[in-house]
Amino acid sequence: MTRLLIAFALFAALSDCSQSHGQAWRASDENGDKPGIGYELRVENGAITGTAYILDPNFPHDFSHGRHAAMRIMRQSPQEITFRVEWDRDLGATLRFQFKEAAWPDSFQVVVTELIDSEPYNPATYTFARVK
């Protein structure tokens, strides 16, 4: 029940940010000598949008050196959002973001799971921090 309340508060807070321009939160990981993954969530005109990044292993956590693609919302509820991202015709993923914990408005945790044929694969917890 606590997770559900946190998710509702987070969703409401993300939605309320539509009055402020430039509201964005980022999270990333690094994989040693392999490319890392980064995510940016934004609120634009009252809607949640996002961008996924494949990060250069020589510049971990540096989004400016990443290959990026827009995340298209497929489904949305107060506790989770499912995005589709396609970097090119042959490289794409369906990602489910489940909101976990929030220290609003500066940071929040999300469990990101890739969905393959609607089956969850490789869940990872990311801590998103507000971009200043």
C-alpha positions as a printed NumPy array, in Angstrom:
array([[  0.   ,   0.   ,   0.   ],
       [  2.882,   2.358,   0.798],
       [  4.373,   1.808,  -2.668],
       [  1.04 ,   2.631,  -4.258],
       [  0.766,   5.881,  -2.283],
       [  4.33 ,   6.829,  -3.225],
       [  3.575,   6.061,  -6.865],
       [  0.432,   8.224,  -6.822],
       [  2.356,  11.085,  -5.201],
       [  5.205,  10.745,  -7.698],
       [  2.861,  10.64 , -10.671],
       [  0.972,  13.672,  -9.367],
       [  4.222,  15.54 ,  -8.727],
       [  5.509,  14.749, -12.224],
       [  2.217,  15.968, -13.64 ],
       [  2.303,  19.139, -11.515],
       [  5.684,  20.087, -12.935],
       [  4.067,  21.16 , -16.185],
       [  4.108,  24.763, -15.   ],
       [  7.92 ,  24.732, -14.715],
       [  9.985,  24.409, -17.848],
       [ 13.2  ,  22.448, -17.725],
       [ 12.05 ,  19.813, -15.208],
       [ 14.045,  16.668, -15.958],
       [ 15.395,  13.683, -14.01 ],
       [ 18.233,  11.384, -15.103],
       [ 19.578,   7.977, -14.138],
       [ 22.298,   5.82 , -15.656],
       [ 24.484,   2.804, -15.103],
       [ 27.878,   1.781, -16.364],
       [ 29.005,  -1.603, -17.628],
       [ 32.792,  -1.395, -17.52 ],
       [ 34.094,  -1.609, -21.087],
       [ 30.583,  -2.132, -22.524],
       [ 28.117,   0.684, -23.252],
       [ 26.001,   1.858, -20.331],
       [ 22.333,   2.797, -20.335],
       [ 20.862,   6.16 , -19.376],
       [ 17.313,   7.452, -19.049],
       [ 15.891,  10.947, -18.859],
       [ 12.283,  11.605, -17.817],
       [ 10.742,  15.03 , -18.442],
       [  7.418,  16.765, -18.101],
       [  6.411,  18.706, -21.185],
       [  3.021,  20.382, -21.508],
       [  1.642,  18.261, -18.67 ],
       [  2.756,  14.97 , -20.246],
       [  5.568,  12.698, -19.144],
       [  8.138,  12.092, -21.883],
       [ 11.502,  10.435, -21.933],
       [ 14.697,   9.694, -23.766],
       [ 16.819,   6.552, -23.587],
       [ 20.576,   6.657, -24.116],
       [ 23.244,   4.124, -25.014],
       [ 26.265,   5.635, -23.241],
       [ 29.868,   5.536, -24.439],
       [ 31.886,   3.334, -22.024],
       [ 34.738,   5.885, -22.187],
       [ 32.373,   8.547, -20.795],
       [ 30.188,   6.771, -18.201],
       [ 27.146,   8.766, -17.032],
       [ 27.87 ,  11.491, -19.65 ],
       [ 24.656,  11.857, -21.624],
       [ 26.288,  14.202, -24.157],
       [ 28.355,  11.253, -25.444],
       [ 25.358,   8.94 , -25.713],
       [ 23.301,   7.742, -28.623],
       [ 19.715,   8.734, -27.83 ],
       [ 16.173,   7.929, -28.896],
       [ 12.777,   9.173, -27.767],
       [ 10.707,   6.88 , -25.555],
       [  7.097,   6.58 , -26.762],
       [  4.496,   5.867, -24.068],
       [  2.52 ,   2.689, -24.761],
       [  0.669,   2.389, -21.423],
       [  0.529,   4.597, -18.359],
       [ -0.893,   4.218, -14.857],
       [ -0.074,   5.935, -11.547],
       [  2.362,   3.166, -10.565],
       [  4.045,   2.4  , -13.906],
       [  4.693,   3.559, -17.439],
       [  5.529,   1.313, -20.394],
       [  7.666,   2.928, -23.095],
       [  8.821,   1.793, -26.522],
       [ 12.211,   3.054, -27.673],
       [ 13.825,   2.477, -31.064],
       [ 17.347,   3.63 , -31.818],
       [ 17.031,   2.351, -35.379],
       [ 15.011,  -0.205, -37.339],
       [ 16.889,  -3.178, -35.874],
       [ 17.551,  -1.937, -32.338],
       [ 14.662,  -1.247, -29.983],
       [ 13.194,  -2.223, -26.643],
       [  9.97 ,  -2.102, -24.669],
       [ 10.645,  -0.85 , -21.131],
       [  8.403,  -0.846, -18.051],
       [  9.143,   1.798, -15.403],
       [  7.672,   0.899, -11.99 ],
       [  7.914,   3.755,  -9.488],
       [  9.384,   2.511,  -6.214],
       [ 10.477,   5.195,  -3.733],
       [ 10.462,   8.965,  -3.877],
       [ 12.286,  11.767,  -2.093],
       [ 10.344,  14.283,  -4.081],
       [ 11.12 ,  16.494,  -5.928],
       [ 14.859,  15.829,  -6.067],
       [ 15.023,  12.078,  -6.62 ],
       [ 13.025,   8.888,  -6.975],
       [ 13.637,   5.192,  -7.614],
       [ 12.289,   3.253, -10.545],
       [ 12.543,  -0.44 , -11.382],
       [ 13.18 ,  -0.587, -15.123],
       [ 12.368,  -3.906, -16.766],
       [ 12.756,  -4.793, -20.41 ],
       [  9.716,  -6.64 , -21.762],
       [ 10.299,  -9.339, -24.358],
       [  7.05 , -10.79 , -25.712],
       [  5.305,  -9.298, -22.629],
       [  7.648, -11.246, -20.296],
       [  9.852,  -9.265, -17.884],
       [ 13.595,  -9.542, -18.427],
       [ 16.596,  -8.151, -16.565],
       [ 15.014,  -5.754, -14.006],
       [ 17.283,  -3.046, -12.603],
       [ 16.663,  -0.304, -10.039],
       [ 17.677,   3.221, -11.032],
       [ 17.754,   6.29 ,  -8.815],
       [ 16.689,   9.324, -10.815],
       [ 18.051,  12.709,  -9.776],
       [ 16.735,  16.052, -10.886],
       [ 18.857,  17.754, -13.526],
       [ 19.83 ,  21.195, -12.303]])
